[in-house]
Amino acid sequence: MEHDPNFDIRYSEIKDFSYVKEWICEPQISKWFPMSTVKEVEDVLACWMGFCRLKSSLTATIDGIPCGVVTLFLMPYKKVCHHCIFKLVVNPKYHRRGIGSSLVKNAKHLAKDYFRLERLQIEVMEHNPLISLLKKQDFQEVMSQSKYFKIADTYQGRVLMEAKLVK
Amino acid sequence: MQFQSSGLSVRSSHPSDADSLKSWLSDPNILSWFPMMNEREVEDSVKIWMSYAKLGYGLTALMDGKPCGMLNLYIQPFTKIAHTCLFSIIVAQSLRGKGIGTFLIERGQTLAKETFAIEILHLEVYDGNPAQRLYEKMGFTVYGKQDFFIKEDGKYLSKIFMQKML
């Protein structure tokens, strides 16, 4: 996908988040996120899109149309601002085309070279297929908590994955 | 809500407790175990803490009618994780060793379980914080550790994750 002339990655704009809302509301995406209603998604996006102003969010586009977003949730306090959590979502119609990998690669680059971060983390639900993509991009599991998600009386764990950006 | 126990009482936190919280956090001995490091960051964190307290998620312990410690439940707004809850606790430095922490955690567990149906109560503590012993004594167990979480004067501290099934 990176070599497709119609594919591009640019800083996110607020208007991109109407696409993010649409993607996250798709059942095959929402099942991997903690939100389960439109209201919950809107609450998360209200915070998420605030990072556009800090230029810590990137949007992948195909023919100028957003197809994925990755955002660094920069930490507000000095003692912890050397690392941060990020969130990633890709339009389900474009899964398995390398868009997620490309966004993660660019997010690592942005984190390291622009924000001087030393480590980058992402929290995912156990069994999320994103875990294998993350492992290929040098993320390792640093913490897991079982029973963190409860969906219709069944439990799923959460996993914190981390990549070291500096030696 | 008002409980009494060995000279201590507890009530729901209210906005006037923000000044006590700010003054405790401004004590360098206490602040060293929190992620904030200056007045602006402390004020920001007090605002966040009080925004939860305003919703009835906070408890303030009183000694002789004066606030001596606080506990906050970060009740989750998302249905899928509403059975889990992270909490924060703080006790005035000058009143340590009087059982205020134990008292607050006991009351916090009751509030979490009975009012909010919390099944997993969890906390985050920095490596070396003496409070970890209290958490262990109260039945919290370590389930994870994140190294290099705090960076201060070029030195790193790990964050330890602890939880208790209610």
Interface residues (C-beta under 8 A of the other chain):
Chain A: P34 M35 S36 T37 E40 D43 M75 P76 Y77 K78 K79 V80 H82 H83 E118 R119 Q121 V142 M143 S144 Q145 K147 Y148 F149 K150 I151 L160 E162
Chain B: P35 M36 M37 N38 E41 D44 S45 Q76 P77 F78 T79 K80 I81 A82 H83 T84 E119 I120 H122 Y143 G144 K145 Q146 D147 F148 F149 I150 K151 E152 F161 Q163
